[in-house]
Amino acid sequence: MKILGIDTSNMPLGIAVADGDVIKGEFVASVKKDHSVRAMPAIESLLRQCGMAPNELDLVVVAKGPGSYTGVRIGVTIAKTLAWSLGIPIAGVSSLEVLAANGRYFPGLLVPLFDARRGQIYTGLYRYEDGALRCLEADRIVAADEWADHLRRRGEDVLFIGADAPVYSELFRSRLGGRFFMTPPPLTLPRPSELIMLGKEKEHENPHTFVPNYIRLAEAEAKWLAKQKGDGDDGDRCAIPADDHS
């Protein structure tokens, strides 16, 4: 099975190609540039370097969120379009689950996170059990201090994973003490090769019905819904800030 993996859900752009269990190529770049401009050329280049034509693909795997609203939408749109045009299925993987895979050899709890701003984070709780990555608590958006207290009550060692983890390191270290651990810089970026390996085991879906997981609404949507209900305040509290983009 030949598989293409696509992750544009946050600032890093990740593309990978696999043939069965063999990763043929992988591209990762973390720079603040437009994924809508860079993603397709990166896919084309990597497929060419791996000697693989698009019509040889059997599956497209995409990071389905959470993360940047625009970033998630770009990756999912590209994946759905490719899958539909090639007549192949699509599989989605949580963007946080992909990041959690970087903690493969840590014996405790794995906490991937993305900064959601305003003191909030996108996060979830994972652990490797018998060589497989398990989700212990579903992905969510939560106040960082509330999450820190929740993790402290579990009383286990915790590995924080992600380029945004240092933003909250002092908070988590103060609450967890010696149970606080953080990945080194080489393990802070999601790997599209891990995305592919996780996606192989997920349900294969029809590209027409596949939907991303934003977790919360974009600001424009939230304000529109709030306006329909005659309550403008709730929209702001649950929305992604307007300057969120990739």
C-alpha positions in Angstrom: 0.0 0.0 0.0 1.4 3.4 -1.1 0.5 6.2 1.3 0.8 10.0 1.2 0.7 11.8 4.6 -0.1 15.6 4.9 0.1 17.8 8.0 -0.5 21.5 7.7 -2.5 21.8 10.9 0.0 24.1 12.6 3.1 26.1 11.7 5.1 23.0 10.7 4.5 21.7 7.2 4.9 17.9 7.1 4.7 15.6 4.0 5.7 11.9 3.9 5.4 9.0 1.5 5.4 5.4 2.5 5.3 2.0 0.7 3.8 -0.4 3.2 5.8 -0.1 6.4 8.7 1.5 4.6 9.0 5.3 4.8 10.3 6.4 1.4 10.6 10.1 2.1 9.7 12.8 4.6 9.7 16.6 4.5 9.3 18.8 7.6 9.7 22.6 7.7 8.7 24.9 10.5 8.7 28.4 9.1 5.9 31.0 9.1 4.9 30.8 5.5 1.6 30.1 3.7 0.8 26.4 3.6 -1.5 27.0 0.7 1.5 28.1 -1.4 4.0 25.5 -0.2 2.1 22.3 0.4 1.3 21.1 -3.1 4.9 21.8 -4.5 6.3 19.9 -1.5 4.0 17.0 -2.3 4.9 17.0 -5.9 8.6 17.2 -5.2 8.6 14.4 -2.6 6.6 12.1 -4.8 9.0 12.7 -7.7 12.1 12.1 -5.5 10.6 8.9 -4.2 9.9 7.7 -7.8 6.2 7.5 -7.1 3.4 8.8 -9.3 0.1 10.2 -7.7 -1.9 7.5 -9.5 0.0 4.8 -7.6 -1.3 6.1 -4.2 -3.7 3.9 -2.3 -4.4 6.1 0.7 -4.1 9.7 1.8 -3.6 10.3 5.5 -4.1 13.8 6.9 -3.7 15.5 10.3 -7.3 16.5 10.9 -6.8 19.0 13.8 -7.0 20.6 16.2 -4.7 23.5 15.4 -4.7 26.5 13.2 -8.2 26.8 11.7 -6.8 27.8 8.3 -4.0 25.3 8.5 -6.3 22.4 9.2 -8.6 23.5 6.4 -5.7 23.7 3.9 -4.4 20.2 4.7 -7.9 18.6 4.7 -8.9 20.3 1.5 -5.8 19.1 -0.3 -6.2 15.6 1.1 -9.9 15.4 0.1 -9.2 16.7 -3.4 -6.4 14.3 -4.0 -8.3 11.3 -2.7 -11.4 12.2 -4.7 -9.6 12.8 -7.9 -7.6 9.5 -7.5 -10.6 7.5 -6.4 -8.9 6.4 -3.1 -9.9 6.7 0.6 -8.7 9.1 3.2 -7.8 8.6 6.8 -7.6 11.3 9.5 -5.4 11.4 12.6 -5.6 13.8 15.5 -2.8 16.4 15.1 -2.2 16.0 18.9 -1.9 12.2 18.5 0.8 12.6 15.8 2.7 14.9 18.2 2.3 12.4 21.1 4.0 9.7 19.0 7.3 11.5 19.6 7.1 10.3 23.2 7.4 6.6 22.2 10.0 5.7 24.8 8.7 7.7 27.7 7.2 5.4 30.4 4.7 7.9 31.8 1.9 10.2 30.5 2.3 12.0 27.2 0.8 15.5 26.9 1.1 17.0 23.4 0.0 20.6 23.2 -0.5 23.5 20.9 -1.0 27.1 22.2 -4.6 28.2 21.7 -3.9 31.7 23.1 -5.6 33.6 26.0 -4.1 31.1 28.5 -5.7 28.1 26.7 -4.1 25.1 25.1 -5.2 22.3 22.7 -4.1 19.1 24.4 -5.0 15.5 25.2 -3.6 12.6 27.3 -1.8 9.7 25.8 0.4 6.7 26.7 2.2 3.9 25.0 0.9 0.5 26.1 2.3 -2.7 24.6 4.0 -0.7 21.8 0.8 1.1 20.8 -0.2 4.7 21.3 -3.4 4.9 23.4 -5.6 7.9 24.0 -6.4 8.1 27.7 -8.4 11.4 27.6 -9.9 13.0 24.5 -8.4 16.0 22.8 -9.8 19.3 24.1 -9.2 23.0 24.6 -8.6 23.9 28.2 -7.1 26.6 30.4 -3.4 25.7 31.0 -3.6 26.2 34.7 -6.7 23.9 35.0 -4.9 21.2 32.9 -1.8 21.5 35.2 -3.9 20.9 38.3 -5.6 17.9 36.6 -2.3 16.4 35.7 -0.9 17.0 39.2 -3.8 15.0 40.7 -2.9 12.0 38.6 0.4 11.7 40.4 2.4 10.4 37.4 5.4 11.5 35.4 4.4 13.7 32.5 6.2 14.4 29.3 5.1 17.6 27.5 5.6 17.6 23.7 5.5 20.4 21.2 7.1 23.6 20.1 4.6 25.5 22.2 5.4 23.6 25.4 8.1 26.0 26.6 5.4 28.8 26.7 3.8 27.0 29.6 6.9 25.2 31.1 7.1 27.4 34.2 3.5 26.8 35.0 3.6 23.0 34.6 7.0 22.7 36.4 5.6 24.7 39.4 2.6 22.3 39.6 4.3 19.0 38.9 7.7 19.5 40.3 9.9 16.4 39.7 7.2 14.8 37.6 7.6 17.4 34.9 9.5 16.5 31.7 9.7 18.1 28.3 11.0 16.8 25.0 14.3 18.2 23.6 14.1 20.5 20.5 14.4 17.6 17.9 11.2 16.0 19.2 9.0 19.1 19.3 7.8 18.9 15.7 5.1 16.4 14.5 6.5 13.8 12.2 4.5 13.1 9.0 6.0 9.6 9.0 4.3 8.9 12.3 1.1 10.4 10.8 1.2 7.7 8.1 1.9 4.9 10.5 -1.0 5.9 12.8 -3.3 6.6 9.8 -2.8 3.1 8.4 -4.7 1.7 11.4 -7.5 4.3 11.3 -10.8 3.9 9.6 -10.6 4.6 5.9 -13.2 7.2 4.9 -14.9 8.5 1.9 -13.4 11.9 1.0 -16.8 13.4 0.4 -17.9 12.8 4.0 -14.6 13.3 5.8 -14.6 16.3 8.2 -11.8 17.9 10.2 -11.8 18.4 14.0 -11.4 22.0 14.8 -12.6 21.5 18.4 -13.8 25.2 18.5 -15.3 27.5 16.0 -13.4 30.2 14.1 -14.1 33.7 15.4 -16.2 34.7 12.4 -18.4 31.6 12.7 -18.8 32.0 16.5 -19.7 35.7 16.1 -22.2 34.8 13.4 -23.9 32.1 15.5 -23.9 34.4 18.6 -25.5 37.1 16.5 -28.3 34.7 15.4 -28.9 33.9 19.1 -28.7 37.6 20.1 -25.7 37.1 22.3 -22.4 38.4 21.1 -20.2 37.6 24.2 -20.2 33.8 24.1 -18.8 33.8 20.6 -15.7 35.7 21.6 -15.0 33.3 24.5 -15.1 30.2 22.4 -13.6 31.4 19.1 -10.2 31.2 17.5 -8.7 34.7 17.4 -9.0 36.4 14.0 -5.3 36.5 13.3 -5.0 32.7 13.4 -3.6 31.6 10.0 -1.1 29.4 8.3 
